[in-house]
Amino acid sequence: MWPLEDLGEEQRLSDVLEAIKFGNHKGAQSNPEAILKLVLKDVKHGYAVAFPLSKANLIPGILIAPMNLMHQNTIDETGRIVRERAINT
């Protein structure tokens, strides 16, 4: 269930510290080159800004979420499963 009320400052700060302590999910940790490639692509196109985690608390209202990579299949025009790579860049 998703909260429908604003997140209080104390809870937000607690969530940020917990996310930093948790780090990324195993999928991201096991393929750091792929994560770097994706993040650099987002930065290049203006969808993200990279900064050291040690500076996260300087950004007002910041929220942090762990990253992950998931393998995903798709289907072809006949409905057969086609194996896809985790990243299509």
PyMOL Python script that loads the backbone (N, CA, C, O; Angstrom):
from pymol import cmd

cmd.read_pdbstr("""\
ATOM      1  N   MET A   1       0.846  -1.170   0.000  1.00  0.00           N
ATOM      2  CA  MET A   1       0.000   0.000   0.000  1.00  0.00           C
ATOM      3  C   MET A   1       0.898   1.242   0.000  1.00  0.00           C
ATOM      4  O   MET A   1       1.884   1.296   0.736  1.00  0.00           O
ATOM      5  N   TRP A   2       0.570   2.203  -0.795  1.00  0.00           N
ATOM      6  CA  TRP A   2       1.345   3.435  -0.912  1.00  0.00           C
ATOM      7  C   TRP A   2       0.730   4.513  -0.035  1.00  0.00           C
ATOM      8  O   TRP A   2      -0.485   4.712  -0.059  1.00  0.00           O
ATOM      9  N   PRO A   3       1.555   5.215   0.740  1.00  0.00           N
ATOM     10  CA  PRO A   3       1.015   6.291   1.580  1.00  0.00           C
ATOM     11  C   PRO A   3       0.471   7.432   0.716  1.00  0.00           C
ATOM     12  O   PRO A   3       1.032   7.759  -0.330  1.00  0.00           O
ATOM     13  N   LEU A   4      -0.608   8.019   1.167  1.00  0.00           N
ATOM     14  CA  LEU A   4      -1.227   9.115   0.432  1.00  0.00           C
ATOM     15  C   LEU A   4      -0.939  10.467   1.059  1.00  0.00           C
ATOM     16  O   LEU A   4      -1.407  11.496   0.572  1.00  0.00           O
ATOM     17  N   GLU A   5      -0.176  10.465   2.129  1.00  0.00           N
ATOM     18  CA  GLU A   5       0.155  11.701   2.817  1.00  0.00           C
ATOM     19  C   GLU A   5       1.625  12.035   2.591  1.00  0.00           C
ATOM     20  O   GLU A   5       2.439  11.158   2.300  1.00  0.00           O
ATOM     21  N   ASP A   6       1.948  13.312   2.732  1.00  0.00           N
ATOM     22  CA  ASP A   6       3.350  13.726   2.611  1.00  0.00           C
ATOM     23  C   ASP A   6       4.193  12.999   3.642  1.00  0.00           C
ATOM     24  O   ASP A   6       3.750  12.723   4.756  1.00  0.00           O
ATOM     25  N   LEU A   7       5.398  12.702   3.248  1.00  0.00           N
ATOM     26  CA  LEU A   7       6.350  12.055   4.129  1.00  0.00           C
ATOM     27  C   LEU A   7       6.956  13.106   5.051  1.00  0.00           C
ATOM     28  O   LEU A   7       7.479  14.118   4.585  1.00  0.00           O
ATOM     29  N   GLY A   8       6.885  12.868   6.349  1.00  0.00           N
ATOM     30  CA  GLY A   8       7.476  13.793   7.301  1.00  0.00           C
ATOM     31  C   GLY A   8       8.989  13.836   7.150  1.00  0.00           C
ATOM     32  O   GLY A   8       9.605  12.867   6.705  1.00  0.00           O
ATOM     33  N   GLU A   9       9.578  14.955   7.520  1.00  0.00           N
ATOM     34  CA  GLU A   9      11.022  15.146   7.351  1.00  0.00           C
ATOM     35  C   GLU A   9      11.834  14.094   8.107  1.00  0.00           C
ATOM     36  O   GLU A   9      12.824  13.582   7.585  1.00  0.00           O
ATOM     37  N   GLU A  10      11.424  13.774   9.318  1.00  0.00           N
ATOM     38  CA  GLU A  10      12.156  12.779  10.110  1.00  0.00           C
ATOM     39  C   GLU A  10      12.109  11.409   9.431  1.00  0.00           C
ATOM     40  O   GLU A  10      13.124  10.715   9.367  1.00  0.00           O
ATOM     41  N   GLN A  11      10.951  11.021   8.931  1.00  0.00           N
ATOM     42  CA  GLN A  11      10.811   9.741   8.245  1.00  0.00           C
ATOM     43  C   GLN A  11      11.587   9.736   6.929  1.00  0.00           C
ATOM     44  O   GLN A  11      12.214   8.735   6.583  1.00  0.00           O
ATOM     45  N   ARG A  12      11.548  10.845   6.196  1.00  0.00           N
ATOM     46  CA  ARG A  12      12.280  10.951   4.939  1.00  0.00           C
ATOM     47  C   ARG A  12      13.770  10.768   5.168  1.00  0.00           C
ATOM     48  O   ARG A  12      14.421  10.007   4.452  1.00  0.00           O
ATOM     49  N   LEU A  13      14.313  11.460   6.161  1.00  0.00           N
ATOM     50  CA  LEU A  13      15.737  11.337   6.468  1.00  0.00           C
ATOM     51  C   LEU A  13      16.094   9.910   6.877  1.00  0.00           C
ATOM     52  O   LEU A  13      17.139   9.387   6.491  1.00  0.00           O
ATOM     53  N   SER A  14      15.224   9.292   7.654  1.00  0.00           N
ATOM     54  CA  SER A  14      15.435   7.905   8.064  1.00  0.00           C
ATOM     55  C   SER A  14      15.447   6.981   6.843  1.00  0.00           C
ATOM     56  O   SER A  14      16.281   6.081   6.749  1.00  0.00           O
ATOM     57  N   ASP A  15      14.522   7.209   5.917  1.00  0.00           N
ATOM     58  CA  ASP A  15      14.460   6.400   4.701  1.00  0.00           C
ATOM     59  C   ASP A  15      15.711   6.584   3.848  1.00  0.00           C
ATOM     60  O   ASP A  15      16.225   5.612   3.292  1.00  0.00           O
ATOM     61  N   VAL A  16      16.208   7.811   3.735  1.00  0.00           N
ATOM     62  CA  VAL A  16      17.416   8.084   2.950  1.00  0.00           C
ATOM     63  C   VAL A  16      18.611   7.349   3.553  1.00  0.00           C
ATOM     64  O   VAL A  16      19.381   6.718   2.829  1.00  0.00           O
ATOM     65  N   LEU A  17      18.768   7.428   4.869  1.00  0.00           N
ATOM     66  CA  LEU A  17      19.884   6.745   5.525  1.00  0.00           C
ATOM     67  C   LEU A  17      19.776   5.234   5.367  1.00  0.00           C
ATOM     68  O   LEU A  17      20.783   4.556   5.159  1.00  0.00           O
ATOM     69  N   GLU A  18      18.564   4.707   5.465  1.00  0.00           N
ATOM     70  CA  GLU A  18      18.355   3.269   5.292  1.00  0.00           C
ATOM     71  C   GLU A  18      18.691   2.833   3.863  1.00  0.00           C
ATOM     72  O   GLU A  18      19.305   1.785   3.663  1.00  0.00           O
ATOM     73  N   ALA A  19      18.293   3.630   2.875  1.00  0.00           N
ATOM     74  CA  ALA A  19      18.586   3.299   1.481  1.00  0.00           C
ATOM     75  C   ALA A  19      20.088   3.322   1.209  1.00  0.00           C
ATOM     76  O   ALA A  19      20.604   2.462   0.496  1.00  0.00           O
ATOM     77  N   ILE A  20      20.785   4.298   1.773  1.00  0.00           N
ATOM     78  CA  ILE A  20      22.239   4.372   1.601  1.00  0.00           C
ATOM     79  C   ILE A  20      22.905   3.163   2.249  1.00  0.00           C
ATOM     80  O   ILE A  20      23.818   2.571   1.674  1.00  0.00           O
ATOM     81  N   LYS A  21      22.453   2.801   3.434  1.00  0.00           N
ATOM     82  CA  LYS A  21      23.019   1.646   4.137  1.00  0.00           C
ATOM     83  C   LYS A  21      22.740   0.352   3.367  1.00  0.00           C
ATOM     84  O   LYS A  21      23.603  -0.524   3.292  1.00  0.00           O
ATOM     85  N   PHE A  22      21.543   0.230   2.797  1.00  0.00           N
ATOM     86  CA  PHE A  22      21.147  -0.977   2.065  1.00  0.00           C
ATOM     87  C   PHE A  22      21.957  -1.140   0.791  1.00  0.00           C
ATOM     88  O   PHE A  22      22.374  -2.249   0.457  1.00  0.00           O
ATOM     89  N   GLY A  23      22.180  -0.050   0.079  1.00  0.00           N
ATOM     90  CA  GLY A  23      22.889  -0.114  -1.203  1.00  0.00           C
ATOM     91  C   GLY A  23      21.983  -0.617  -2.308  1.00  0.00           C
ATOM     92  O   GLY A  23      20.763  -0.667  -2.153  1.00  0.00           O
ATOM     93  N   ASN A  24      22.583  -0.986  -3.413  1.00  0.00           N
ATOM     94  CA  ASN A  24      21.815  -1.486  -4.548  1.00  0.00           C
ATOM     95  C   ASN A  24      21.444  -2.950  -4.354  1.00  0.00           C
ATOM     96  O   ASN A  24      22.017  -3.648  -3.517  1.00  0.00           O
ATOM     97  N   HIS A  25      20.472  -3.399  -5.145  1.00  0.00           N
ATOM     98  CA  HIS A  25      20.053  -4.788  -5.109  1.00  0.00           C
ATOM     99  C   HIS A  25      21.130  -5.670  -5.735  1.00  0.00           C
ATOM    100  O   HIS A  25      22.044  -5.175  -6.396  1.00  0.00           O
ATOM    101  N   LYS A  26      21.014  -6.987  -5.521  1.00  0.00           N
ATOM    102  CA  LYS A  26      22.029  -7.926  -6.000  1.00  0.00           C
ATOM    103  C   LYS A  26      22.240  -7.872  -7.510  1.00  0.00           C
ATOM    104  O   LYS A  26      23.368  -8.002  -7.984  1.00  0.00           O
ATOM    105  N   GLY A  27      21.163  -7.680  -8.266  1.00  0.00           N
ATOM    106  CA  GLY A  27      21.289  -7.619  -9.721  1.00  0.00           C
ATOM    107  C   GLY A  27      22.205  -6.488 -10.161  1.00  0.00           C
ATOM    108  O   GLY A  27      22.974  -6.644 -11.109  1.00  0.00           O
ATOM    109  N   ALA A  28      22.127  -5.367  -9.488  1.00  0.00           N
ATOM    110  CA  ALA A  28      22.982  -4.221  -9.812  1.00  0.00           C
ATOM    111  C   ALA A  28      24.396  -4.438  -9.297  1.00  0.00           C
ATOM    112  O   ALA A  28      25.367  -4.075  -9.961  1.00  0.00           O
ATOM    113  N   GLN A  29      24.511  -5.023  -8.123  1.00  0.00           N
ATOM    114  CA  GLN A  29      25.831  -5.261  -7.550  1.00  0.00           C
ATOM    115  C   GLN A  29      26.631  -6.274  -8.362  1.00  0.00           C
ATOM    116  O   GLN A  29      27.858  -6.197  -8.419  1.00  0.00           O
ATOM    117  N   SER A  30      25.934  -7.226  -8.992  1.00  0.00           N
ATOM    118  CA  SER A  30      26.634  -8.266  -9.742  1.00  0.00           C
ATOM    119  C   SER A  30      27.025  -7.812 -11.148  1.00  0.00           C
ATOM    120  O   SER A  30      27.768  -8.512 -11.836  1.00  0.00           O
ATOM    121  N   ASN A  31      26.535  -6.650 -11.583  1.00  0.00           N
ATOM    122  CA  ASN A  31      26.860  -6.159 -12.922  1.00  0.00           C
ATOM    123  C   ASN A  31      27.091  -4.648 -12.883  1.00  0.00           C
ATOM    124  O   ASN A  31      26.340  -3.891 -13.498  1.00  0.00           O
ATOM    125  N   PRO A  32      28.130  -4.204 -12.162  1.00  0.00           N
ATOM    126  CA  PRO A  32      28.358  -2.761 -12.022  1.00  0.00           C
ATOM    127  C   PRO A  32      28.660  -2.051 -13.344  1.00  0.00           C
ATOM    128  O   PRO A  32      28.361  -0.866 -13.494  1.00  0.00           O
ATOM    129  N   GLU A  33      29.257  -2.774 -14.308  1.00  0.00           N
ATOM    130  CA  GLU A  33      29.546  -2.146 -15.597  1.00  0.00           C
ATOM    131  C   GLU A  33      28.251  -1.764 -16.319  1.00  0.00           C
ATOM    132  O   GLU A  33      28.171  -0.704 -16.941  1.00  0.00           O
ATOM    133  N   ALA A  34      27.253  -2.620 -16.234  1.00  0.00           N
ATOM    134  CA  ALA A  34      25.967  -2.342 -16.886  1.00  0.00           C
ATOM    135  C   ALA A  34      25.263  -1.170 -16.208  1.00  0.00           C
ATOM    136  O   ALA A  34      24.692  -0.313 -16.883  1.00  0.00           O
ATOM    137  N   ILE A  35      25.301  -1.128 -14.872  1.00  0.00           N
ATOM    138  CA  ILE A  35      24.680  -0.017 -14.135  1.00  0.00           C
ATOM    139  C   ILE A  35      25.361   1.289 -14.519  1.00  0.00           C
ATOM    140  O   ILE A  35      24.689   2.290 -14.772  1.00  0.00           O
ATOM    141  N   LEU A  36      26.683   1.286 -14.562  1.00  0.00           N
ATOM    142  CA  LEU A  36      27.417   2.498 -14.938  1.00  0.00           C
ATOM    143  C   LEU A  36      27.027   2.949 -16.342  1.00  0.00           C
ATOM    144  O   LEU A  36      26.824   4.140 -16.578  1.00  0.00           O
ATOM    145  N   LYS A  37      26.923   2.016 -17.261  1.00  0.00           N
ATOM    146  CA  LYS A  37      26.546   2.348 -18.634  1.00  0.00           C
ATOM    147  C   LYS A  37      25.153   2.986 -18.675  1.00  0.00           C
ATOM    148  O   LYS A  37      24.943   3.975 -19.376  1.00  0.00           O
ATOM    149  N   LEU A  38      24.211   2.422 -17.926  1.00  0.00           N
ATOM    150  CA  LEU A  38      22.849   2.970 -17.898  1.00  0.00           C
ATOM    151  C   LEU A  38      22.807   4.352 -17.257  1.00  0.00           C
ATOM    152  O   LEU A  38      22.140   5.256 -17.760  1.00  0.00           O
ATOM    153  N   VAL A  39      23.519   4.512 -16.148  1.00  0.00           N
ATOM    154  CA  VAL A  39      23.523   5.805 -15.458  1.00  0.00           C
ATOM    155  C   VAL A  39      24.176   6.872 -16.336  1.00  0.00           C
ATOM    156  O   VAL A  39      23.669   7.989 -16.440  1.00  0.00           O
ATOM    157  N   LEU A  40      25.293   6.529 -16.964  1.00  0.00           N
ATOM    158  CA  LEU A  40      25.954   7.493 -17.847  1.00  0.00           C
ATOM    159  C   LEU A  40      25.046   7.907 -19.004  1.00  0.00           C
ATOM    160  O   LEU A  40      25.052   9.065 -19.421  1.00  0.00           O
ATOM    161  N   LYS A  41      24.271   6.961 -19.516  1.00  0.00           N
ATOM    162  CA  LYS A  41      23.322   7.283 -20.591  1.00  0.00           C
ATOM    163  C   LYS A  41      22.257   8.262 -20.082  1.00  0.00           C
ATOM    164  O   LYS A  41      21.911   9.215 -20.781  1.00  0.00           O
ATOM    165  N   ASP A  42      21.738   8.034 -18.871  1.00  0.00           N
ATOM    166  CA  ASP A  42      20.742   8.942 -18.295  1.00  0.00           C
ATOM    167  C   ASP A  42      21.326  10.330 -18.041  1.00  0.00           C
ATOM    168  O   ASP A  42      20.655  11.335 -18.275  1.00  0.00           O
ATOM    169  N   VAL A  43      22.564  10.394 -17.568  1.00  0.00           N
ATOM    170  CA  VAL A  43      23.218  11.682 -17.335  1.00  0.00           C
ATOM    171  C   VAL A  43      23.417  12.409 -18.661  1.00  0.00           C
ATOM    172  O   VAL A  43      23.146  13.606 -18.767  1.00  0.00           O
ATOM    173  N   LYS A  44      23.890  11.683 -19.667  1.00  0.00           N
ATOM    174  CA  LYS A  44      24.129  12.274 -20.986  1.00  0.00           C
ATOM    175  C   LYS A  44      22.861  12.913 -21.554  1.00  0.00           C
ATOM    176  O   LYS A  44      22.926  13.974 -22.174  1.00  0.00           O
ATOM    177  N   HIS A  45      21.714  12.273 -21.346  1.00  0.00           N
ATOM    178  CA  HIS A  45      20.451  12.770 -21.902  1.00  0.00           C
ATOM    179  C   HIS A  45      19.701  13.704 -20.949  1.00  0.00           C
ATOM    180  O   HIS A  45      18.594  14.146 -21.256  1.00  0.00           O
ATOM    181  N   GLY A  46      20.301  14.004 -19.797  1.00  0.00           N
ATOM    182  CA  GLY A  46      19.701  14.960 -18.876  1.00  0.00           C
ATOM    183  C   GLY A  46      18.616  14.409 -17.964  1.00  0.00           C
ATOM    184  O   GLY A  46      17.861  15.177 -17.368  1.00  0.00           O
ATOM    185  N   TYR A  47      18.528  13.077 -17.848  1.00  0.00           N
ATOM    186  CA  TYR A  47      17.519  12.473 -16.973  1.00  0.00           C
ATOM    187  C   TYR A  47      18.031  12.246 -15.550  1.00  0.00           C
ATOM    188  O   TYR A  47      17.248  11.948 -14.648  1.00  0.00           O
ATOM    189  N   ALA A  48      19.331  12.386 -15.349  1.00  0.00           N
ATOM    190  CA  ALA A  48      19.924  12.110 -14.043  1.00  0.00           C
ATOM    191  C   ALA A  48      21.132  13.006 -13.827  1.00  0.00           C
ATOM    192  O   ALA A  48      21.744  13.499 -14.774  1.00  0.00           O
ATOM    193  N   VAL A  49      21.454  13.199 -12.574  1.00  0.00           N
ATOM    194  CA  VAL A  49      22.657  13.923 -12.174  1.00  0.00           C
ATOM    195  C   VAL A  49      23.392  13.025 -11.189  1.00  0.00           C
ATOM    196  O   VAL A  49      22.808  12.563 -10.209  1.00  0.00           O
ATOM    197  N   ALA A  50      24.647  12.782 -11.443  1.00  0.00           N
ATOM    198  CA  ALA A  50      25.449  11.936 -10.557  1.00  0.00           C
ATOM    199  C   ALA A  50      26.153  12.799  -9.516  1.00  0.00           C
ATOM    200  O   ALA A  50      26.656  13.879  -9.824  1.00  0.00           O
ATOM    201  N   PHE A  51      26.182  12.307  -8.287  1.00  0.00           N
ATOM    202  CA  PHE A  51      26.877  12.991  -7.199  1.00  0.00           C
ATOM    203  C   PHE A  51      27.269  11.944  -6.168  1.00  0.00           C
ATOM    204  O   PHE A  51      26.671  10.869  -6.121  1.00  0.00           O
ATOM    205  N   PRO A  52      28.257  12.242  -5.347  1.00  0.00           N
ATOM    206  CA  PRO A  52      28.672  11.281  -4.313  1.00  0.00           C
ATOM    207  C   PRO A  52      27.569  11.115  -3.261  1.00  0.00           C
ATOM    208  O   PRO A  52      26.926  12.093  -2.878  1.00  0.00           O
ATOM    209  N   LEU A  53      27.354   9.896  -2.800  1.00  0.00           N
ATOM    210  CA  LEU A  53      26.352   9.658  -1.758  1.00  0.00           C
ATOM    211  C   LEU A  53      26.636  10.470  -0.495  1.00  0.00           C
ATOM    212  O   LEU A  53      25.719  10.804   0.256  1.00  0.00           O
ATOM    213  N   SER A  54      27.895  10.780  -0.272  1.00  0.00           N
ATOM    214  CA  SER A  54      28.247  11.563   0.922  1.00  0.00           C
ATOM    215  C   SER A  54      27.649  12.965   0.882  1.00  0.00           C
ATOM    216  O   SER A  54      27.593  13.644   1.907  1.00  0.00           O
ATOM    217  N   LYS A  55      27.204  13.402  -0.291  1.00  0.00           N
ATOM    218  CA  LYS A  55      26.601  14.736  -0.431  1.00  0.00           C
ATOM    219  C   LYS A  55      25.069  14.684  -0.503  1.00  0.00           C
ATOM    220  O   LYS A  55      24.427  15.727  -0.624  1.00  0.00           O
ATOM    221  N   ALA A  56      24.488  13.509  -0.431  1.00  0.00           N
ATOM    222  CA  ALA A  56      23.042  13.351  -0.587  1.00  0.00           C
ATOM    223  C   ALA A  56      22.262  14.180   0.434  1.00  0.00           C
ATOM    224  O   ALA A  56      21.220  14.745   0.104  1.00  0.00           O
ATOM    225  N   ASN A  57      22.750  14.255   1.645  1.00  0.00           N
ATOM    226  CA  ASN A  57      22.020  14.985   2.692  1.00  0.00           C
ATOM    227  C   ASN A  57      22.012  16.496   2.460  1.00  0.00           C
ATOM    228  O   ASN A  57      21.311  17.219   3.169  1.00  0.00           O
ATOM    229  N   LEU A  58      22.776  16.984   1.484  1.00  0.00           N
ATOM    230  CA  LEU A  58      22.794  18.414   1.173  1.00  0.00           C
ATOM    231  C   LEU A  58      21.690  18.814   0.193  1.00  0.00           C
ATOM    232  O   LEU A  58      21.471  20.002  -0.046  1.00  0.00           O
ATOM    233  N   ILE A  59      21.002  17.831  -0.370  1.00  0.00           N
ATOM    234  CA  ILE A  59      19.954  18.099  -1.356  1.00  0.00           C
ATOM    235  C   ILE A  59      18.605  18.084  -0.639  1.00  0.00           C
ATOM    236  O   ILE A  59      18.164  17.032  -0.176  1.00  0.00           O
ATOM    237  N   PRO A  60      17.948  19.239  -0.544  1.00  0.00           N
ATOM    238  CA  PRO A  60      16.672  19.307   0.178  1.00  0.00           C
ATOM    239  C   PRO A  60      15.615  18.382  -0.425  1.00  0.00           C
ATOM    240  O   PRO A  60      15.412  18.367  -1.639  1.00  0.00           O
ATOM    241  N   GLY A  61      14.952  17.620   0.424  1.00  0.00           N
ATOM    242  CA  GLY A  61      13.847  16.770   0.005  1.00  0.00           C
ATOM    243  C   GLY A  61      14.229  15.520  -0.768  1.00  0.00           C
ATOM    244  O   GLY A  61      13.359  14.860  -1.336  1.00  0.00           O
ATOM    245  N   ILE A  62      15.521  15.178  -0.802  1.00  0.00           N
ATOM    246  CA  ILE A  62      15.962  14.027  -1.587  1.00  0.00           C
ATOM    247  C   ILE A  62      15.336  12.729  -1.081  1.00  0.00           C
ATOM    248  O   ILE A  62      15.120  12.546   0.118  1.00  0.00           O
ATOM    249  N   LEU A  63      15.056  11.848  -2.012  1.00  0.00           N
ATOM    250  CA  LEU A  63      14.662  10.470  -1.733  1.00  0.00           C
ATOM    251  C   LEU A  63      15.579   9.584  -2.559  1.00  0.00           C
ATOM    252  O   LEU A  63      15.980   9.961  -3.660  1.00  0.00           O
ATOM    253  N   ILE A  64      15.912   8.417  -2.040  1.00  0.00           N
ATOM    254  CA  ILE A  64      16.842   7.521  -2.711  1.00  0.00           C
ATOM    255  C   ILE A  64      16.206   6.143  -2.811  1.00  0.00           C
ATOM    256  O   ILE A  64      15.573   5.669  -1.867  1.00  0.00           O
ATOM    257  N   ALA A  65      16.381   5.503  -3.968  1.00  0.00           N
ATOM    258  CA  ALA A  65      15.892   4.140  -4.163  1.00  0.00           C
ATOM    259  C   ALA A  65      17.025   3.280  -4.710  1.00  0.00           C
ATOM    260  O   ALA A  65      17.778   3.732  -5.573  1.00  0.00           O
ATOM    261  N   PRO A  66      17.159   2.058  -4.228  1.00  0.00           N
ATOM    262  CA  PRO A  66      18.194   1.157  -4.738  1.00  0.00           C
ATOM    263  C   PRO A  66      17.966   0.837  -6.209  1.00  0.00           C
ATOM    264  O   PRO A  66      16.828   0.812  -6.677  1.00  0.00           O
ATOM    265  N   MET A  67      19.046   0.595  -6.928  1.00  0.00           N
ATOM    266  CA  MET A  67      18.951   0.211  -8.337  1.00  0.00           C
ATOM    267  C   MET A  67      19.014  -1.304  -8.446  1.00  0.00           C
ATOM    268  O   MET A  67      19.509  -1.993  -7.554  1.00  0.00           O
ATOM    269  N   ASN A  68      18.496  -1.805  -9.568  1.00  0.00           N
ATOM    270  CA  ASN A  68      18.545  -3.237  -9.835  1.00  0.00           C
ATOM    271  C   ASN A  68      18.519  -3.464 -11.337  1.00  0.00           C
ATOM    272  O   ASN A  68      18.113  -2.584 -12.097  1.00  0.00           O
ATOM    273  N   LEU A  69      18.943  -4.616 -11.755  1.00  0.00           N
ATOM    274  CA  LEU A  69      18.841  -5.064 -13.147  1.00  0.00           C
ATOM    275  C   LEU A  69      18.047  -6.357 -13.157  1.00  0.00           C
ATOM    276  O   LEU A  69      18.270  -7.242 -12.331  1.00  0.00           O
ATOM    277  N   MET A  70      17.124  -6.459 -14.091  1.00  0.00           N
ATOM    278  CA  MET A  70      16.322  -7.669 -14.212  1.00  0.00           C
ATOM    279  C   MET A  70      16.404  -8.169 -15.645  1.00  0.00           C
ATOM    280  O   MET A  70      16.337  -7.383 -16.590  1.00  0.00           O
ATOM    281  N   HIS A  71      16.547  -9.459 -15.798  1.00  0.00           N
ATOM    282  CA  HIS A  71      16.477 -10.056 -17.128  1.00  0.00           C
ATOM    283  C   HIS A  71      15.007 -10.171 -17.494  1.00  0.00           C
ATOM    284  O   HIS A  71      14.170 -10.520 -16.661  1.00  0.00           O
ATOM    285  N   GLN A  72      14.708  -9.875 -18.737  1.00  0.00           N
ATOM    286  CA  GLN A  72      13.320  -9.875 -19.166  1.00  0.00           C
ATOM    287  C   GLN A  72      13.219 -10.525 -20.540  1.00  0.00           C
ATOM    288  O   GLN A  72      14.021 -10.250 -21.432  1.00  0.00           O
ATOM    289  N   ASN A  73      12.235 -11.381 -20.695  1.00  0.00           N
ATOM    290  CA  ASN A  73      11.977 -11.987 -21.993  1.00  0.00           C
ATOM    291  C   ASN A  73      10.879 -11.208 -22.694  1.00  0.00           C
ATOM    292  O   ASN A  73      10.166 -10.421 -22.071  1.00  0.00           O
ATOM    293  N   THR A  74      10.752 -11.431 -23.976  1.00  0.00           N
ATOM    294  CA  THR A  74       9.679 -10.847 -24.756  1.00  0.00           C
ATOM    295  C   THR A  74       9.128 -11.944 -25.659  1.00  0.00           C
ATOM    296  O   THR A  74       9.582 -13.086 -25.584  1.00  0.00           O
ATOM    297  N   ILE A  75       8.173 -11.624 -26.498  1.00  0.00           N
ATOM    298  CA  ILE A  75       7.655 -12.611 -27.436  1.00  0.00           C
ATOM    299  C   ILE A  75       7.799 -12.083 -28.858  1.00  0.00           C
ATOM    300  O   ILE A  75       7.826 -10.875 -29.093  1.00  0.00           O
ATOM    301  N   ASP A  76       7.892 -13.022 -29.805  1.00  0.00           N
ATOM    302  CA  ASP A  76       7.950 -12.608 -31.203  1.00  0.00           C
ATOM    303  C   ASP A  76       6.536 -12.557 -31.775  1.00  0.00           C
ATOM    304  O   ASP A  76       5.559 -12.712 -31.042  1.00  0.00           O
ATOM    305  N   GLU A  77       6.429 -12.339 -33.090  1.00  0.00           N
ATOM    306  CA  GLU A  77       5.112 -12.165 -33.711  1.00  0.00           C
ATOM    307  C   GLU A  77       4.249 -13.419 -33.663  1.00  0.00           C
ATOM    308  O   GLU A  77       3.040 -13.348 -33.884  1.00  0.00           O
ATOM    309  N   THR A  78       4.867 -14.584 -33.372  1.00  0.00           N
ATOM    310  CA  THR A  78       4.087 -15.819 -33.279  1.00  0.00           C
ATOM    311  C   THR A  78       3.770 -16.195 -31.832  1.00  0.00           C
ATOM    312  O   THR A  78       3.121 -17.210 -31.580  1.00  0.00           O
ATOM    313  N   GLY A  79       4.222 -15.386 -30.893  1.00  0.00           N
ATOM    314  CA  GLY A  79       3.957 -15.655 -29.482  1.00  0.00           C
ATOM    315  C   GLY A  79       5.016 -16.492 -28.796  1.00  0.00           C
ATOM    316  O   GLY A  79       4.867 -16.843 -27.625  1.00  0.00           O
ATOM    317  N   ARG A  80       6.084 -16.818 -29.506  1.00  0.00           N
ATOM    318  CA  ARG A  80       7.174 -17.587 -28.893  1.00  0.00           C
ATOM    319  C   ARG A  80       8.022 -16.683 -28.004  1.00  0.00           C
ATOM    320  O   ARG A  80       8.252 -15.516 -28.322  1.00  0.00           O
ATOM    321  N   ILE A  81       8.477 -17.236 -26.896  1.00  0.00           N
ATOM    322  CA  ILE A  81       9.322 -16.474 -25.970  1.00  0.00           C
ATOM    323  C   ILE A  81      10.699 -16.270 -26.588  1.00  0.00           C
ATOM    324  O   ILE A  81      11.325 -17.212 -27.075  1.00  0.00           O
ATOM    325  N   VAL A  82      11.151 -15.037 -26.560  1.00  0.00           N
ATOM    326  CA  VAL A  82      12.467 -14.661 -27.069  1.00  0.00           C
ATOM    327  C   VAL A  82      13.264 -14.154 -25.881  1.00  0.00           C
ATOM    328  O   VAL A  82      12.847 -13.222 -25.193  1.00  0.00           O
ATOM    329  N   ARG A  83      14.388 -14.758 -25.648  1.00  0.00           N
ATOM    330  CA  ARG A  83      15.236 -14.330 -24.533  1.00  0.00           C
ATOM    331  C   ARG A  83      15.908 -13.008 -24.863  1.00  0.00           C
ATOM    332  O   ARG A  83      16.487 -12.848 -25.938  1.00  0.00           O
ATOM    333  N   GLU A  84      15.829 -12.062 -23.935  1.00  0.00           N
ATOM    334  CA  GLU A  84      16.436 -10.745 -24.114  1.00  0.00           C
ATOM    335  C   GLU A  84      17.564 -10.584 -23.116  1.00  0.00           C
ATOM    336  O   GLU A  84      17.581 -11.243 -22.077  1.00  0.00           O
ATOM    337  N   ARG A  85      18.496  -9.717 -23.426  1.00  0.00           N
ATOM    338  CA  ARG A  85      19.549  -9.375 -22.469  1.00  0.00           C
ATOM    339  C   ARG A  85      18.983  -8.396 -21.460  1.00  0.00           C
ATOM    340  O   ARG A  85      17.945  -7.785 -21.716  1.00  0.00           O
ATOM    341  N   ALA A  86      19.637  -8.230 -20.322  1.00  0.00           N
ATOM    342  CA  ALA A  86      19.175  -7.333 -19.269  1.00  0.00           C
ATOM    343  C   ALA A  86      19.175  -5.888 -19.734  1.00  0.00           C
ATOM    344  O   ALA A  86      18.365  -5.087 -19.267  1.00  0.00           O
ATOM    345  N   ILE A  87      20.081  -5.542 -20.655  1.00  0.00           N
ATOM    346  CA  ILE A  87      20.235  -4.151 -21.064  1.00  0.00           C
ATOM    347  C   ILE A  87      20.234  -4.070 -22.576  1.00  0.00           C
ATOM    348  O   ILE A  87      20.967  -4.791 -23.252  1.00  0.00           O
ATOM    349  N   ASN A  88      19.419  -3.203 -23.087  1.00  0.00           N
ATOM    350  CA  ASN A  88      19.422  -2.922 -24.523  1.00  0.00           C
ATOM    351  C   ASN A  88      19.823  -1.467 -24.696  1.00  0.00           C
ATOM    352  O   ASN A  88      18.973  -0.578 -24.647  1.00  0.00           O
ATOM    353  N   THR A  89      21.105  -1.218 -24.897  1.00  0.00           N
ATOM    354  CA  THR A  89      21.565   0.170 -25.034  1.00  0.00           C
ATOM    355  C   THR A  89      22.039   0.436 -26.425  1.00  0.00           C
ATOM    356  O   THR A  89      22.463   1.550 -26.731  1.00  0.00           O
TER     357      THR A  89
END
""", "prot")
cmd.dss("prot")
cmd.show_as("cartoon", "prot")
cmd.util.cbc("prot")
cmd.orient("prot")
